Amino acid sequence: MKKRNLALSLIALMVGGMTLTSCDPVSKKQGAILTINNGSENAKQIDIDEIFDRYITKSNGISSYYNAICEVVIRASIPVTEEIKTSAERSVNQQKDKAKSNAETNGTNYNDELDAILESNDVENLEELKEKFIYDQLKTKARENYFTEKDNENASVEENRYTLLKDYINTKIPYHIRHILVNVSASDSDAGYKGQITEQEARNLTAVISMLANGNSFGSVAQSGLLSGDTNSATNFGEGDLVTLDTSYVNEFKLGIYAFDEMYNFNKTRIDDKRESRISMSENAVEYYTRHSEIDKIPYSQVLEMAKLVDVTKSNGKTVNDDDANYYPRNVYFNNLFNSHRVALITATAAEAEGLPGFQAPTEANGLKNLIDDTERALVTTDNKPILVVRSGSGDSYQGIFFIVIEKSGLTEDSVSLANYYDYKHNADYYSERIGETYVGFNEKKNTEYNKRKEKIKTAVQSYDRSLDTKIFEYYFDEDKFTYNNEIKFGELTLEQAIKMYISNTRDYYDYSDKSSMEQTWTEFIEKLEFIESNESRRIPKVCADHYKEADTLTADGQLFGKGGECYGSKTIK
């Protein structure tokens, strides 16, 4: 069985359509499968003989019929132009040239190499290969027509505008973000209580916070290049790719953003039943964030203390606990302030924030109203957006502290406003006149950059839906134009009923598998957070970092510092 047909058969089986796939292959005796009502006196029937060799003999069940009917519908709906024919012939000649080249390279003969190419394309001869190339172009054209119609920005009825873009937004919940990454050498296996960073990493970390607190723009800090470990985003003022639940961003970054919006953020009240959450949070995720009903806060005053002690490794010239680096003040502060792997805010009291433009009081406008009280201030960007902080990384290949700004939330805004933000249908002048108002025109760019950003959104919209082909099929299947042969039965189902059930089951399967995968991702992420939380009591207390600096005498046993007390006993951290 060819792989492409096998895959469809497996999908049908997995979604519970066993009654549709357990039947015998159709035989040639069953006559027409579909009738095209083309307006003439003699409607054209698509006979079993016409599709038998290509589909029916290669796999069992309804997927064979579905593939065959798809091809019939597309071929009947999209005209074959001379340009398409010429392109297909050119492609065939290229494959013939490839067979000659392969024969010379491999020391084989031309016919064997050509047969291998035909086999890889699932055809028997060159004429079928040409037809395949024609059909590939017809499918491409069908998709283009579908996208043009469904993403029509000029539709007379508002709800018909940007249909696919809004579907993408509602399904994938994209976030437009900027970030700064401060690399750290702490291992991913530090369990949240024994992470160790270098003096320079500690300087970088505290310097980023200090620069933002003193009113430097987020983009300028990111672009400085001296601090951000993500050079790609740094050159673009901290801007990264769009974040969705299935992008490759690390979980603390990606899921942290979604949890922040879902559980804490802006004017959104916490929903009573998280099982209805659009982000498919697992039960343990709901329970975890219910326990952590307040967002984590990193006191700016303690960041300043950390900054004073980044180079301290000895006290009064003496090592502590056999020079155990876990007791270095920078590592004590790192573990207590930054190593929970939960999203946090940098906060200060009103008095501490005096004269620091980067700290702002909570308002509806800056989204801090539900996050901090009126006596507190939080670190924000120059355009008043909260700056989130989270420890994350990818194994031990890289680890770091991310500073994240949500430019556009996928959860807290409706799909209509987001469709206007992410639209990609206009020319460069449109975006250059609206800098900051749309994703494409977020920053002033050259025309080529606008086009790249337009293409990024377009590609995301046109590739996110795994069941897109079934929607295109339904778009072209006009019941006034096509008639099923319902004498073909699948158990108690007619061919028409079976095809519709196959499409429905396929979509249900994709939806179910996506949600199951997302719940599993949440579950694994929360298990990691719970493990780190279970080790919080093993962190060396922050007071020990201060005592490290202050201790100046050794006790009689040579182990304890007079002012360090029990922080510096002979028993080291494990």
Secondary structure by P-SEA (a helix, b strand, c coil): ccaaaaaaaaaaaaaccccccccccccccccccbbbcccccccccccccccccccccccccaaaaaaaaaaaaaaacccccaaaaaaaaaaaaaaaaaaaaaaaaacccaaaaaaaaaaaaccccaaaaaaaaaaaaaaaaaaaaaaaaaaccccccccccaaaaaaaaaacccccccccccccccccccccccccccaaaaaaaaaaaaaaaacccaaaaaacccccccaaaaaaccccccccccccccaaaaaaaaaaaaccccccccccccccccccccaaaaaaaaaacccbbbbaaaaaaaaaccccccccccccccccccccaaaaaaaacccccccccccccccccccccccccccccccccccccccbbbbbcccbbbbbbbbcccccccccccccccccccccccaaaaaaaacccccaaaaaacccccccccccccaaaaaaaaaaaaaaaaccccaaaaaaaaaaccccccccccccccccccaaaaaaaaaaaaaaaaaaaaaaaaaaaaaaaaaaaaaaaaaccccccaaaaaaaaccccccccccccccccccccccccc
